[in-house]
Amino acid sequence: MPRITVSLPQALQTFLEEQVRAGGYGNSEEYICDLITKERDRRELNALLSQGARSARGSEANDAYFDRLRSRFPG
C-alpha cells in the first residue's frame, strides 16, 4: 500500500493522538483511514441525496404503497 507523510502542527498532532486513544484505534494510520472513509461515504451520500432531490417525484409512501410492496414479497 502506498504511504504518505504528513507534517502536522503540534496542536493537531496532540489532537490526533487523543483521538487515537479515545477512539480505540491501534495507531494514527487507522484513525486517518477511518476519517477518509467517512468523508468519502458522506460525499457519496450527499451526491445520492442531491440526485434524489433533482429526480421526479415518486409515489406517496402511504399504507397502500407498503401493502403493494409486501404483496410482492410474500413470506
N, CA, C and O atoms as a GROMACS GRO file, in nm:
protein
  300
    1MET      N    1   0.085  -0.117   0.000
    1MET     CA    2   0.000   0.000   0.000
    1MET      C    3   0.090   0.124   0.000
    1MET      O    4   0.186   0.130   0.076
    2PRO      N    5   0.058   0.221  -0.084
    2PRO     CA    6   0.140   0.343  -0.086
    2PRO      C    7   0.131   0.415   0.048
    2PRO      O    8   0.030   0.406   0.118
    3ARG      N    9   0.236   0.485   0.084
    3ARG     CA   10   0.240   0.559   0.210
    3ARG      C   11   0.258   0.707   0.178
    3ARG      O   12   0.321   0.745   0.079
    4ILE      N   13   0.203   0.789   0.264
    4ILE     CA   14   0.223   0.932   0.252
    4ILE      C   15   0.274   0.984   0.387
    4ILE      O   16   0.251   0.924   0.491
    5THR      N   17   0.341   1.094   0.382
    5THR     CA   18   0.391   1.159   0.503
    5THR      C   19   0.323   1.294   0.514
    5THR      O   20   0.318   1.371   0.418
    6VAL      N   21   0.272   1.323   0.633
    6VAL     CA   22   0.204   1.450   0.655
    6VAL      C   23   0.266   1.515   0.778
    6VAL      O   24   0.281   1.452   0.882
    7SER      N   25   0.302   1.641   0.764
    7SER     CA   26   0.353   1.718   0.877
    7SER      C   27   0.236   1.791   0.942
    7SER      O   28   0.157   1.856   0.874
    8LEU      N   29   0.227   1.780   1.074
    8LEU     CA   30   0.118   1.844   1.147
    8LEU      C   31   0.175   1.941   1.249
    8LEU      O   32   0.280   1.916   1.309
    9PRO      N   33   0.106   2.053   1.269
    9PRO     CA   34   0.144   2.139   1.380
    9PRO      C   35   0.124   2.062   1.512
    9PRO      O   36   0.045   1.968   1.516
   10GLN      N   37   0.193   2.102   1.615
   10GLN     CA   38   0.187   2.030   1.742
   10GLN      C   39   0.044   2.016   1.794
   10GLN      O   40   0.008   1.910   1.845
   11ALA      N   41  -0.036   2.119   1.781
   11ALA     CA   42  -0.175   2.113   1.831
   11ALA      C   43  -0.254   2.003   1.761
   11ALA      O   44  -0.330   1.931   1.825
   12LEU      N   45  -0.236   1.989   1.629
   12LEU     CA   46  -0.306   1.884   1.556
   12LEU      C   47  -0.249   1.746   1.588
   12LEU      O   48  -0.323   1.648   1.594
   13GLN      N   49  -0.120   1.737   1.609
   13GLN     CA   50  -0.057   1.610   1.647
   13GLN      C   51  -0.113   1.563   1.782
   13GLN      O   52  -0.144   1.445   1.800
   14THR      N   53  -0.125   1.656   1.876
   14THR     CA   54  -0.182   1.623   2.007
   14THR      C   55  -0.326   1.578   1.993
   14THR      O   56  -0.367   1.478   2.052
   15PHE      N   57  -0.403   1.651   1.913
   15PHE     CA   58  -0.543   1.613   1.889
   15PHE      C   59  -0.551   1.474   1.828
   15PHE      O   60  -0.633   1.393   1.871
   16LEU      N   61  -0.468   1.447   1.730
   16LEU     CA   62  -0.466   1.316   1.664
   16LEU      C   63  -0.438   1.206   1.765
   16LEU      O   64  -0.508   1.105   1.767
   17GLU      N   65  -0.339   1.225   1.848
   17GLU     CA   66  -0.304   1.124   1.949
   17GLU      C   67  -0.419   1.102   2.047
   17GLU      O   68  -0.445   0.989   2.087
   18GLU      N   69  -0.487   1.210   2.086
   18GLU     CA   70  -0.602   1.198   2.176
   18GLU      C   71  -0.715   1.118   2.110
   18GLU      O   72  -0.778   1.035   2.174
   19GLN      N   73  -0.739   1.146   1.982
   19GLN     CA   74  -0.846   1.076   1.911
   19GLN      C   75  -0.814   0.928   1.894
   19GLN      O   76  -0.904   0.843   1.902
   20VAL      N   77  -0.690   0.896   1.869
   20VAL     CA   78  -0.649   0.756   1.855
   20VAL      C   79  -0.677   0.683   1.986
   20VAL      O   80  -0.735   0.574   1.985
   21ARG      N   81  -0.636   0.742   2.097
   21ARG     CA   82  -0.658   0.678   2.228
   21ARG      C   83  -0.807   0.668   2.260
   21ARG      O   84  -0.855   0.562   2.300
   22ALA      N   85  -0.880   0.776   2.242
   22ALA     CA   86  -1.022   0.780   2.278
   22ALA      C   87  -1.107   0.691   2.188
   22ALA      O   88  -1.206   0.635   2.233
   23GLY      N   89  -1.068   0.678   2.062
   23GLY     CA   90  -1.148   0.602   1.967
   23GLY      C   91  -1.112   0.456   1.959
   23GLY      O   92  -1.175   0.381   1.884
   24GLY      N   93  -1.013   0.414   2.034
   24GLY     CA   94  -0.975   0.273   2.034
   24GLY      C   95  -0.902   0.230   1.908
   24GLY      O   96  -0.901   0.112   1.874
   25TYR      N   97  -0.841   0.324   1.840
   25TYR     CA   98  -0.764   0.291   1.720
   25TYR      C   99  -0.627   0.239   1.761
   25TYR      O  100  -0.574   0.278   1.865
   26GLY      N  101  -0.571   0.151   1.680
   26GLY     CA  102  -0.440   0.097   1.708
   26GLY      C  103  -0.329   0.198   1.686
   26GLY      O  104  -0.226   0.194   1.754
   27ASN      N  105  -0.350   0.288   1.592
   27ASN     CA  106  -0.248   0.388   1.561
   27ASN      C  107  -0.312   0.502   1.480
   27ASN      O  108  -0.430   0.495   1.444
   28SER      N  109  -0.234   0.604   1.452
   28SER     CA  110  -0.287   0.720   1.382
   28SER      C  111  -0.328   0.685   1.238
   28SER      O  112  -0.420   0.746   1.184
   29GLU      N  113  -0.261   0.589   1.178
   29GLU     CA  114  -0.297   0.548   1.042
   29GLU      C  115  -0.440   0.495   1.037
   29GLU      O  116  -0.515   0.528   0.945
   30GLU      N  117  -0.479   0.414   1.134
   30GLU     CA  118  -0.616   0.362   1.138
   30GLU      C  119  -0.717   0.475   1.153
   30GLU      O  120  -0.822   0.474   1.088
   31TYR      N  121  -0.686   0.571   1.238
   31TYR     CA  122  -0.775   0.684   1.260
   31TYR      C  123  -0.791   0.766   1.132
   31TYR      O  124  -0.903   0.800   1.094
   32ILE      N  125  -0.682   0.797   1.068
   32ILE     CA  126  -0.687   0.878   0.946
   32ILE      C  127  -0.759   0.803   0.834
   32ILE      O  128  -0.837   0.863   0.760
   33CYS      N  129  -0.734   0.674   0.820
   33CYS     CA  130  -0.807   0.594   0.720
   33CYS      C  131  -0.957   0.598   0.747
   33CYS      O  132  -1.037   0.610   0.654
   34ASP      N  133  -0.995   0.589   0.874
   34ASP     CA  134  -1.136   0.595   0.911
   34ASP      C  135  -1.195   0.732   0.876
   34ASP      O  136  -1.307   0.739   0.825
   35LEU      N  137  -1.121   0.838   0.903
   35LEU     CA  138  -1.169   0.973   0.868
   35LEU      C  139  -1.191   0.986   0.717
   35LEU      O  140  -1.293   1.039   0.673
   36ILE      N  141  -1.095   0.937   0.640
   36ILE     CA  142  -1.106   0.948   0.494
   36ILE      C  143  -1.223   0.865   0.443
   36ILE      O  144  -1.298   0.910   0.355
   37THR      N  145  -1.240   0.745   0.497
   37THR     CA  146  -1.352   0.659   0.457
   37THR      C  147  -1.485   0.725   0.489
   37THR      O  148  -1.577   0.723   0.408
   38LYS      N  149  -1.496   0.783   0.608
   38LYS     CA  150  -1.621   0.851   0.646
   38LYS      C  151  -1.648   0.971   0.556
   38LYS      O  152  -1.764   0.996   0.520
   39GLU      N  153  -1.545   1.045   0.520
   39GLU     CA  154  -1.563   1.159   0.431
   39GLU      C  155  -1.608   1.114   0.292
   39GLU      O  156  -1.696   1.175   0.232
   40ARG      N  157  -1.548   1.006   0.243
   40ARG     CA  158  -1.590   0.952   0.113
   40ARG      C  159  -1.736   0.909   0.119
   40ARG      O  160  -1.814   0.940   0.028
   41ASP      N  161  -1.774   0.838   0.224
   41ASP     CA  162  -1.912   0.792   0.239
   41ASP      C  163  -2.009   0.910   0.250
   41ASP      O  164  -2.118   0.907   0.193
   42ARG      N  165  -1.967   1.014   0.323
   42ARG     CA  166  -2.052   1.133   0.337
   42ARG      C  167  -2.075   1.200   0.202
   42ARG      O  168  -2.186   1.242   0.171
   43ARG      N  169  -1.969   1.210   0.123
   43ARG     CA  170  -1.982   1.272  -0.009
   43ARG      C  171  -2.071   1.188  -0.101
   43ARG      O  172  -2.152   1.243  -0.176
   44GLU      N  173  -2.056   1.056  -0.095
   44GLU     CA  174  -2.141   0.968  -0.176
   44GLU      C  175  -2.287   0.982  -0.135
   44GLU      O  176  -2.375   0.988  -0.220
   45LEU      N  177  -2.312   0.987  -0.004
   45LEU     CA  178  -2.450   1.005   0.043
   45LEU      C  179  -2.506   1.139  -0.002
   45LEU      O  180  -2.620   1.147  -0.048
   46ASN      N  181  -2.427   1.245   0.010
   46ASN     CA  182  -2.473   1.377  -0.036
   46ASN      C  183  -2.504   1.377  -0.184
   46ASN      O  184  -2.602   1.438  -0.228
   47ALA      N  185  -2.422   1.308  -0.263
   47ALA     CA  186  -2.447   1.300  -0.407
   47ALA      C  187  -2.578   1.227  -0.434
   47ALA      O  188  -2.656   1.268  -0.520
   48LEU      N  189  -2.602   1.118  -0.361
   48LEU     CA  190  -2.728   1.043  -0.379
   48LEU      C  191  -2.848   1.127  -0.336
   48LEU      O  192  -2.952   1.125  -0.401
   49LEU      N  193  -2.834   1.200  -0.226
   49LEU     CA  194  -2.943   1.286  -0.180
   49LEU      C  195  -2.971   1.397  -0.281
   49LEU      O  196  -3.087   1.429  -0.307
   50SER      N  197  -2.866   1.456  -0.337
   50SER     CA  198  -2.884   1.560  -0.439
   50SER      C  199  -2.951   1.502  -0.563
   50SER      O  200  -3.039   1.565  -0.621
   51GLN      N  201  -2.908   1.383  -0.602
   51GLN     CA  202  -2.969   1.317  -0.717
   51GLN      C  203  -3.116   1.291  -0.691
   51GLN      O  204  -3.200   1.312  -0.779
   52GLY      N  205  -3.149   1.246  -0.572
   52GLY     CA  206  -3.288   1.222  -0.537
   52GLY      C  207  -3.370   1.349  -0.535
   52GLY      O  208  -3.485   1.350  -0.578
   53ALA      N  209  -3.310   1.458  -0.486
   53ALA     CA  210  -3.382   1.585  -0.481
   53ALA      C  211  -3.411   1.638  -0.622
   53ALA      O  212  -3.511   1.706  -0.643
   54ARG      N  213  -3.324   1.607  -0.718
   54ARG     CA  214  -3.344   1.653  -0.855
   54ARG      C  215  -3.436   1.560  -0.935
   54ARG      O  216  -3.484   1.598  -1.041
   55SER      N  217  -3.461   1.442  -0.884
   55SER     CA  218  -3.540   1.344  -0.960
   55SER      C  219  -3.689   1.376  -0.952
   55SER      O  220  -3.734   1.457  -0.871
   56ALA      N  221  -3.762   1.310  -1.039
   56ALA     CA  222  -3.908   1.329  -1.042
   56ALA      C  223  -3.968   1.277  -0.912
   56ALA      O  224  -3.915   1.187  -0.848
   57ARG      N  225  -4.079   1.336  -0.877
   57ARG     CA  226  -4.149   1.295  -0.755
   57ARG      C  227  -4.200   1.152  -0.771
   57ARG      O  228  -4.257   1.116  -0.874
   58GLY      N  229  -4.179   1.071  -0.669
   58GLY     CA  230  -4.225   0.933  -0.670
   58GLY      C  231  -4.366   0.921  -0.614
   58GLY      O  232  -4.432   1.021  -0.586
   59SER      N  233  -4.410   0.798  -0.599
   59SER     CA  234  -4.543   0.778  -0.543
   59SER      C  235  -4.540   0.801  -0.393
   59SER      O  236  -4.435   0.793  -0.329
   60GLU      N  237  -4.656   0.830  -0.338
   60GLU     CA  238  -4.667   0.857  -0.196
   60GLU      C  239  -4.645   0.729  -0.116
   60GLU      O  240  -4.698   0.624  -0.151
   61ALA      N  241  -4.567   0.738  -0.012
   61ALA     CA  242  -4.538   0.620   0.072
   61ALA      C  243  -4.641   0.614   0.185
   61ALA      O  244  -4.614   0.651   0.299
   62ASN      N  245  -4.759   0.565   0.150
   62ASN     CA  246  -4.866   0.551   0.248
   62ASN      C  247  -4.891   0.402   0.273
   62ASN      O  248  -4.815   0.318   0.226
   63ASP      N  249  -4.996   0.368   0.347
   63ASP     CA  250  -5.025   0.228   0.380
   63ASP      C  251  -5.045   0.144   0.253
   63ASP      O  252  -4.999   0.030   0.247
   64ALA      N  253  -5.111   0.199   0.154
   64ALA     CA  254  -5.135   0.125   0.030
   64ALA      C  255  -5.003   0.093  -0.041
   64ALA      O  256  -4.986  -0.015  -0.096
   65TYR      N  257  -4.912   0.187  -0.039
   65TYR     CA  258  -4.780   0.166  -0.100
   65TYR      C  259  -4.708   0.049  -0.034
   65TYR      O  260  -4.656  -0.040  -0.102
   66PHE      N  261  -4.706   0.048   0.098
   66PHE     CA  262  -4.638  -0.059   0.169
   66PHE      C  263  -4.711  -0.192   0.155
   66PHE      O  264  -4.647  -0.297   0.153
   67ASP      N  265  -4.843  -0.189   0.145
   67ASP     CA  266  -4.919  -0.312   0.119
   67ASP      C  267  -4.880  -0.371  -0.016
   67ASP      O  268  -4.863  -0.492  -0.028
   68ARG      N  269  -4.864  -0.286  -0.118
   68ARG     CA  270  -4.822  -0.335  -0.250
   68ARG      C  271  -4.682  -0.396  -0.243
   68ARG      O  272  -4.658  -0.500  -0.303
   69LEU      N  273  -4.592  -0.333  -0.170
   69LEU     CA  274  -4.457  -0.390  -0.154
   69LEU      C  275  -4.462  -0.526  -0.086
   69LEU      O  276  -4.397  -0.621  -0.130
   70ARG      N  277  -4.540  -0.535   0.022
   70ARG     CA  278  -4.549  -0.663   0.093
   70ARG      C  279  -4.610  -0.772   0.005
   70ARG      O  280  -4.573  -0.889   0.016
   71SER      N  281  -4.702  -0.734  -0.080
   71SER     CA  282  -4.765  -0.836  -0.166
   71SER      C  283  -4.668  -0.892  -0.269
   71SER      O  284  -4.685  -1.003  -0.318
   72ARG      N  285  -4.565  -0.814  -0.302
   72ARG     CA  286  -4.464  -0.861  -0.397
   72ARG      C  287  -4.366  -0.960  -0.334
   72ARG      O  288  -4.300  -1.036  -0.404
   73PHE      N  289  -4.359  -0.958  -0.201
   73PHE     CA  290  -4.264  -1.044  -0.130
   73PHE      C  291  -4.337  -1.118  -0.018
   73PHE      O  292  -4.319  -1.088   0.100
   74PRO      N  293  -4.418  -1.215  -0.056
   74PRO     CA  294  -4.493  -1.289   0.047
   74PRO      C  295  -4.395  -1.365   0.138
   74PRO      O  296  -4.289  -1.409   0.094
   75GLY      N  297  -4.433  -1.379   0.258
   75GLY     CA  298  -4.340  -1.450   0.342
   75GLY      C  299  -4.392  -1.475   0.475
   75GLY      O  300  -4.323  -1.535   0.558
   0.00000   0.00000   0.00000
